[in-house]
Amino acid sequence: MMPAWLEVAIRSICILIGLFIITKLLGKKQLSKLSFFEYIVGITIGDIAGTLSMDLGIRLTEGITSILIWALFPVAISYISLKNKKFRDFIEGNSTVFIKNGKIMEENLKKEKYTIDELLEQLRKKDVFRVADVEFATLESNGDLSVLLKRDKQPLAVGDVFPNPAPMKEPQTVIMDGMILDEPLATMGLNRGWLKEELDKQGIAVENVFLAQVDSYGQVTVDLYNDKIQVPQPQQKSLLLAAIKKVQADFELFALQAENAEARQMYGKNAEKLAGILNKVEPLLKN
């Protein structure tokens, strides 16, 4: 006969493997956004798994059957919800408007059993401290509060100052734990030779780098294993700005020194063009 401790260990290992498979079946959506029903299902499955691990009087097959039923039921509901909006609305519910056109909807607060203190708390979590600044706020089906500020209270964006701003790509991690990652480098159109050259400029060896990232400007930022070593800040944008200013100043100088009137006019026009470009890019290159 198998010792009790060994049977408990085998049961626990089998259940842990089963729960891992179940989490993969449920998908990332369930992990990041649990509905109330899914939350209850998760607690119930955990309780069944714990009881099944310790209670040797329950047959393993019976416990696994119960866990599978509890686990597959929300999977089936999620599948049907994807296919049918009415069913999805019935299961997950709809969002509820709390503030509309700057006015608090008191009836909707009562409907959701939401106090004004709770509403103010949720607004403060969104860095909103005056209800008068809110144009629209809604309580989502998962309990999150979505807030739209009034136009004059919204933070200034790059697109408000510079029409049609250039797109910015996400930074790529090119070194992790001292190992160069070739795929992110290839995504940026770069290679190991370029990366090592950039690190050499900063006097850093690859094996001393814990983490390194490259942004859309081609700047390399690094974090070293030794936190006592000070790493110089990337200078690419500052150097580019200085180069544009130098060329613009050279054009102005040439415009003053040129003896030919046509040359003076050409240098002057180019200096004005570069001055206009500087006005647009200087705020971006200074960040």
C-alpha positions as CSV (number, residue, x, y, z in Angstrom):
1,M,0.0,0.0,0.0
2,M,1.3,3.5,-0.9
3,P,2.2,5.7,2.0
4,A,-0.2,8.6,2.7
5,W,2.4,11.3,2.2
6,L,3.4,9.9,-1.2
7,E,-0.2,9.8,-2.4
8,V,-0.7,13.4,-1.2
9,A,2.4,14.4,-3.1
10,I,1.4,12.6,-6.3
11,R,-2.2,14.1,-6.1
12,S,-0.8,17.6,-5.6
13,I,1.6,17.4,-8.5
14,C,-1.1,16.0,-10.8
15,I,-3.5,18.8,-9.7
16,L,-0.9,21.5,-10.2
17,I,-0.2,20.3,-13.7
18,G,-3.9,20.2,-14.4
19,L,-4.5,23.7,-13.0
20,F,-1.6,25.0,-15.2
21,I,-3.3,23.5,-18.3
22,I,-6.6,25.1,-17.3
23,T,-5.0,28.5,-17.0
24,K,-3.7,28.1,-20.5
25,L,-7.1,27.1,-21.8
26,L,-8.7,30.1,-20.1
27,G,-6.3,32.5,-21.9
28,K,-4.8,35.8,-21.0
29,K,-8.1,37.7,-21.1
30,Q,-9.3,35.8,-18.0
31,L,-6.1,36.4,-16.2
32,S,-6.1,40.2,-16.8
33,K,-9.9,40.8,-16.7
34,L,-11.9,38.5,-14.4
35,S,-15.6,39.0,-14.3
36,F,-17.4,38.3,-11.0
37,F,-18.6,34.9,-12.3
38,E,-15.0,34.0,-13.4
39,Y,-13.7,35.1,-10.0
40,I,-16.2,32.8,-8.2
41,V,-15.2,29.9,-10.6
42,G,-11.6,30.5,-9.8
43,I,-12.1,30.4,-6.0
44,T,-14.3,27.2,-6.4
45,I,-11.7,25.4,-8.5
46,G,-9.0,26.3,-6.0
47,D,-11.1,25.0,-3.1
48,I,-11.8,21.7,-5.0
49,A,-8.1,21.3,-5.8
50,G,-7.0,21.9,-2.2
51,T,-9.6,19.5,-0.9
52,L,-8.7,16.9,-3.5
53,S,-5.0,17.1,-2.6
54,M,-5.5,16.4,1.1
55,D,-8.6,14.3,1.4
56,L,-7.6,10.8,0.4
57,G,-11.2,9.6,0.8
58,I,-12.1,11.4,-2.4
59,R,-11.3,9.5,-5.6
60,L,-8.9,11.4,-7.9
61,T,-11.1,10.8,-11.0
62,E,-14.2,12.2,-9.3
63,G,-12.2,15.4,-8.2
64,I,-10.7,15.9,-11.7
65,T,-14.2,15.5,-13.3
66,S,-15.5,18.2,-11.0
67,I,-12.6,20.6,-11.8
68,L,-13.0,20.0,-15.5
69,I,-16.7,20.9,-15.4
70,W,-16.0,24.1,-13.4
71,A,-13.2,25.0,-15.7
72,L,-14.7,24.2,-19.1
73,F,-18.0,26.0,-18.3
74,P,-16.5,29.6,-18.4
75,V,-14.6,28.5,-21.5
76,A,-17.9,27.6,-23.2
77,I,-19.5,30.8,-22.0
78,S,-16.6,32.9,-23.4
79,Y,-16.8,31.1,-26.8
80,I,-20.6,31.8,-27.0
81,S,-20.0,35.4,-25.9
82,L,-17.6,35.9,-28.8
83,K,-20.3,34.7,-31.3
84,N,-23.4,36.4,-29.8
85,K,-23.4,40.0,-28.5
86,K,-26.8,39.7,-26.8
87,F,-25.5,36.7,-24.8
88,R,-22.3,38.7,-24.1
89,D,-24.2,41.7,-22.8
90,F,-26.3,39.3,-20.6
91,I,-23.3,37.6,-19.1
92,E,-20.8,40.5,-18.8
93,G,-23.3,43.4,-18.5
94,N,-23.0,46.8,-20.1
95,S,-21.1,49.9,-19.0
96,T,-23.0,52.5,-16.9
97,V,-22.6,56.3,-17.5
98,F,-21.8,58.1,-14.2
99,I,-21.0,61.6,-15.6
100,K,-22.4,63.0,-18.9
101,N,-21.8,66.5,-20.3
102,G,-20.2,67.3,-16.9
103,K,-23.3,66.3,-14.9
104,I,-23.4,63.4,-12.4
105,M,-26.1,60.8,-13.2
106,E,-27.4,60.2,-9.6
107,E,-29.9,57.5,-10.7
108,N,-27.1,55.5,-12.3
109,L,-25.0,55.8,-9.2
110,K,-27.9,54.3,-7.2
111,K,-28.5,51.6,-9.8
112,E,-24.9,50.4,-9.4
113,K,-24.9,51.0,-5.6
114,Y,-22.1,53.5,-6.0
115,T,-21.7,56.3,-3.4
116,I,-20.4,59.7,-4.3
117,D,-17.4,59.0,-2.1
118,E,-16.5,56.0,-4.2
119,L,-16.9,57.9,-7.4
120,L,-14.6,60.7,-6.1
121,E,-12.1,58.1,-5.0
122,Q,-12.1,56.5,-8.5
123,L,-11.7,59.9,-10.1
124,R,-8.7,60.7,-7.9
125,K,-7.1,57.4,-9.0
126,K,-7.3,58.9,-12.5
127,D,-5.6,62.1,-11.3
128,V,-8.9,64.0,-11.5
129,F,-9.7,66.1,-8.4
130,R,-12.6,68.2,-9.7
131,V,-15.8,66.7,-11.0
132,A,-16.3,69.9,-13.1
133,D,-13.2,69.0,-15.2
134,V,-14.9,65.7,-16.4
135,E,-16.9,65.6,-19.6
136,F,-17.8,62.0,-19.5
137,A,-17.2,59.0,-17.2
138,T,-18.5,55.5,-17.4
139,L,-18.3,52.4,-15.2
140,E,-17.1,49.5,-17.3
141,S,-18.5,46.0,-17.0
142,N,-15.2,44.9,-15.2
143,G,-15.6,47.7,-12.6
144,D,-13.0,50.1,-14.0
145,L,-14.0,53.8,-14.4
146,S,-13.2,55.4,-17.7
147,V,-12.9,59.2,-17.7
148,L,-12.9,61.7,-20.5
149,L,-11.8,65.2,-19.5
150,K,-13.2,68.4,-20.9
151,R,-11.3,69.7,-24.0
152,D,-9.7,72.6,-22.1
153,K,-8.6,70.3,-19.3
154,Q,-6.9,67.6,-21.4
155,P,-3.1,67.4,-21.4
156,L,-1.3,68.9,-24.3
157,A,-0.1,66.3,-26.8
158,V,2.6,66.5,-29.5
159,G,0.0,66.4,-32.2
160,D,-1.6,69.6,-30.8
161,V,1.7,71.5,-31.4
162,F,3.1,69.7,-34.4
163,P,0.6,68.5,-37.0
164,N,1.3,65.1,-38.4
165,P,4.1,64.2,-36.0
166,A,6.5,61.4,-37.0
167,P,5.5,58.0,-35.6
168,M,7.6,56.7,-32.7
169,K,8.5,53.0,-32.6
170,E,8.7,51.1,-29.3
171,P,12.2,50.7,-27.8
172,Q,13.8,47.3,-28.4
173,T,15.6,45.4,-25.7
174,V,18.9,44.3,-27.4
175,I,20.9,43.0,-24.4
176,M,19.4,41.0,-21.5
177,D,21.5,39.4,-18.7
178,G,24.7,40.2,-20.6
179,M,23.4,38.3,-23.8
180,I,22.9,40.1,-27.1
181,L,19.4,39.5,-28.6
182,D,19.7,39.4,-32.4
183,E,16.0,39.5,-33.2
184,P,15.3,42.9,-31.7
185,L,18.4,44.2,-33.4
186,A,17.2,42.9,-36.7
187,T,13.8,44.6,-36.1
188,M,15.5,47.9,-35.8
189,G,17.6,47.2,-38.9
190,L,20.8,47.0,-36.8
191,N,23.4,44.4,-36.1
192,R,25.9,43.3,-33.4
193,G,28.7,45.3,-34.9
194,W,26.7,48.5,-34.6
195,L,25.8,47.7,-31.0
196,K,29.3,46.9,-29.9
197,E,30.5,50.1,-31.6
198,E,27.9,52.2,-29.6
199,L,28.9,50.4,-26.3
200,D,32.6,51.1,-27.1
201,K,31.8,54.8,-27.4
202,Q,30.6,54.7,-23.8
203,G,33.5,52.5,-22.6
204,I,31.2,49.5,-21.7
205,A,31.7,45.8,-22.3
206,V,28.8,43.6,-23.3
207,E,29.3,41.2,-20.4
208,N,28.9,44.1,-17.9
209,V,25.5,45.1,-19.3
210,F,22.4,43.8,-17.4
211,L,19.9,45.5,-19.8
212,A,20.2,47.6,-22.9
213,Q,17.5,49.2,-25.0
214,V,17.6,51.1,-28.3
215,D,14.9,53.7,-29.0
216,S,13.6,55.0,-32.3
217,Y,16.3,57.6,-32.5
218,G,19.0,55.0,-32.3
219,Q,20.0,55.9,-28.8
220,V,21.4,53.1,-26.6
221,T,20.5,53.2,-22.9
222,V,22.1,50.7,-20.6
223,D,21.8,49.4,-17.0
224,L,24.9,47.8,-15.7
225,Y,25.4,45.0,-13.1
226,N,27.6,47.4,-11.1
227,D,25.2,50.2,-10.1
228,K,28.1,52.3,-8.7
229,I,29.4,52.9,-12.3
230,Q,27.9,56.1,-13.8
231,V,26.8,55.6,-17.4
232,P,26.8,58.7,-19.6
233,Q,23.5,59.8,-21.1
234,P,22.9,59.2,-24.8
235,Q,24.0,62.2,-26.9
236,Q,22.6,61.4,-30.4
237,K,19.7,63.8,-30.3
238,S,21.9,66.6,-28.7
239,L,24.6,66.0,-31.4
240,L,22.0,66.1,-34.2
241,L,20.5,69.4,-32.8
242,A,24.0,70.9,-32.6
243,A,24.8,69.8,-36.1
244,I,21.6,71.5,-37.5
245,K,22.3,74.7,-35.6
246,K,25.9,74.7,-36.9
247,V,24.8,74.3,-40.5
248,Q,22.2,77.0,-40.1
249,A,24.8,79.4,-38.6
250,D,27.2,78.5,-41.5
251,F,24.5,79.4,-44.1
252,E,24.0,82.8,-42.3
253,L,27.7,83.4,-42.3
254,F,28.1,82.5,-46.0
255,A,25.1,84.8,-46.8
256,L,27.0,87.7,-45.2
257,Q,30.4,86.9,-46.7
258,A,29.4,86.0,-50.3
259,E,30.2,88.6,-52.9
260,N,27.8,87.3,-55.4
261,A,24.2,88.5,-54.9
262,E,22.7,85.3,-56.2
263,A,24.8,83.2,-53.8
264,R,23.9,85.5,-50.8
265,Q,20.2,85.0,-51.7
266,M,20.6,81.2,-51.9
267,Y,22.5,81.0,-48.6
268,G,19.9,83.3,-46.9
269,K,16.9,81.2,-48.1
270,N,18.6,78.0,-46.9
271,A,19.3,79.6,-43.5
272,E,15.7,80.6,-43.2
273,K,14.5,77.1,-44.1
274,L,16.8,75.6,-41.5
275,A,15.6,78.1,-38.9
276,G,12.0,76.9,-39.6
277,I,13.1,73.3,-39.3
278,L,14.9,74.1,-36.0
279,N,11.7,75.6,-34.6
280,K,9.9,72.4,-35.2
281,V,12.4,69.8,-34.2
282,E,14.2,71.6,-31.3
283,P,11.5,70.7,-28.7
284,L,11.7,67.0,-29.7
285,L,15.5,66.8,-29.8
286,K,15.8,68.5,-26.4
287,N,13.7,65.7,-24.7
